[in-house]
């Protein structure tokens, strides 16, 4: 048997291995890529129908306004007016459908998600460094009302 392009056996095996890897990769890519891939650019076209068919989890501010209109009106006057109720209280569809279902109460960590000092956040967003802002053991709600952050409780 004649040598493969007069290469040493180590190199000819390496070339055959590389060709085998490329062939296996190409076959796997052909078999495993969904047919709707690249229908809308670098995405799977069927994903749009799948996402649209999901049951929504969020209730929206209008659902909160039906029972908690006083809180929604208070919120509209202060800094948190653009923040959704569910941003702090969590997903509310179950509570909107059945008011007996409890919804999350605010905790210390809810405030820190947005207000802990982070250089990547915009300058207009009020930020705190936790160690400098509070004495040990204090919580945000001892000095601030969540719906009216500049008001004292």
C-alpha positions in Angstrom: 0.0 0.0 0.0 1.3 3.3 -1.0 1.8 6.0 1.6 -0.9 8.6 1.9 0.6 11.5 -0.1 4.0 10.5 1.1 3.3 11.7 4.6 4.7 10.0 7.7 2.1 7.7 9.3 1.6 10.0 12.3 0.6 12.9 10.1 -1.6 10.8 7.8 -3.5 9.5 10.9 -3.8 13.0 12.2 -5.2 14.2 8.8 -7.7 11.3 8.7 -8.8 12.0 12.3 -9.3 15.7 11.5 -11.4 14.8 8.4 -13.4 12.4 10.5 -14.1 15.0 13.2 -15.3 17.5 10.5 -17.5 14.9 8.9 -19.1 13.8 12.2 -19.6 17.5 13.2 -21.2 18.3 9.9 -23.6 15.3 10.1 -24.5 16.1 13.7 -25.2 19.7 12.8 -27.3 18.7 9.9 -29.3 16.2 11.9 -29.7 18.2 15.1 -30.4 21.7 13.7 -34.2 22.3 13.6 -35.7 23.0 10.2 -37.0 26.4 11.3 -33.5 27.6 12.4 -32.5 30.8 10.6 -36.1 31.5 9.5 -35.8 34.9 11.2 -32.1 35.4 11.3 -30.0 33.6 13.9 -33.1 32.2 15.6 -35.5 29.2 15.5 -38.7 30.4 13.9 -40.9 27.9 15.8 -39.8 29.6 19.1 -42.1 32.5 18.5 -45.2 30.3 18.4 -44.0 28.4 21.5 -43.5 31.6 23.5 -46.8 33.0 22.4 -48.7 29.9 23.5 -47.4 30.1 27.1 -49.7 31.1 29.9 -48.7 34.6 31.2 -47.5 34.6 34.8 -47.6 38.3 35.4 -50.8 40.1 36.2 -49.8 43.6 35.4 -50.4 46.9 37.3 -54.1 47.0 36.1 -54.8 43.8 38.0 -53.2 45.3 41.2 -55.2 48.5 40.7 -58.5 46.6 40.9 -58.1 45.9 44.6 -55.1 48.1 45.7 -56.0 51.4 43.9 -54.9 53.4 46.9 -51.4 51.9 46.8 -51.2 52.3 43.1 -52.2 56.0 43.3 -49.6 56.6 46.1 -47.0 54.9 44.0 -47.8 57.1 41.0 -46.7 60.3 42.9 -43.2 59.1 43.9 -39.9 57.8 42.5 -41.1 54.2 42.1 -43.9 55.2 39.8 -42.2 53.4 36.8 -41.5 50.2 38.8 -44.0 47.4 38.3 -45.7 46.0 41.4 -44.5 42.6 40.5 -40.8 43.8 40.3 -40.8 43.8 44.1 -43.7 41.6 45.1 -43.1 38.8 42.6 -45.3 37.2 40.1 -48.9 38.0 40.8 -51.1 36.1 38.4 -52.2 33.6 41.0 -53.0 36.3 43.6 -55.0 38.3 41.0 -57.0 35.2 40.1 -57.5 34.2 43.7 -57.0 37.0 46.3 -56.7 34.4 49.1 -53.4 33.3 47.5 -50.6 35.2 49.4 -48.2 37.4 47.5 -44.7 38.1 48.6 -44.0 40.9 51.1 -41.1 43.2 50.6 -37.9 42.2 52.2 -34.5 43.9 52.6 -33.1 42.1 49.5 -35.8 43.5 47.2 -34.5 47.0 47.8 -30.9 46.0 47.3 -31.5 44.4 44.0 -31.8 47.8 42.5 -30.1 50.1 45.0 -26.9 48.4 46.1 -24.0 50.4 44.7 -22.9 49.1 41.3 -20.8 51.1 38.8 -22.7 49.5 35.9 -26.0 51.1 37.0 -27.0 54.5 35.7 -26.0 57.5 37.8 -29.6 58.8 38.2 -30.6 55.6 40.1 -30.1 56.2 43.8 -27.5 53.7 45.1 -26.2 52.9 48.5 -23.1 51.2 49.9 -24.7 49.0 52.5 -21.9 49.2 55.1 -21.9 53.0 55.0 -25.6 53.6 54.8 -27.0 51.5 57.6 -25.9 50.6 61.1 -25.7 46.9 61.7 -29.1 45.2 61.9 -31.1 48.0 60.3 -33.4 47.5 57.4 -34.5 49.8 54.6 -38.1 49.8 55.8 -37.1 51.3 59.2 -36.3 54.6 57.5 -38.1 54.4 54.2 -41.5 53.5 53.0 -41.3 51.2 50.0 -44.0 52.9 48.0 -42.8 56.4 49.0 -39.0 56.1 49.5 -38.5 59.7 50.5 -41.2 59.6 53.2 -40.4 58.6 56.8 -42.6 55.8 58.3 
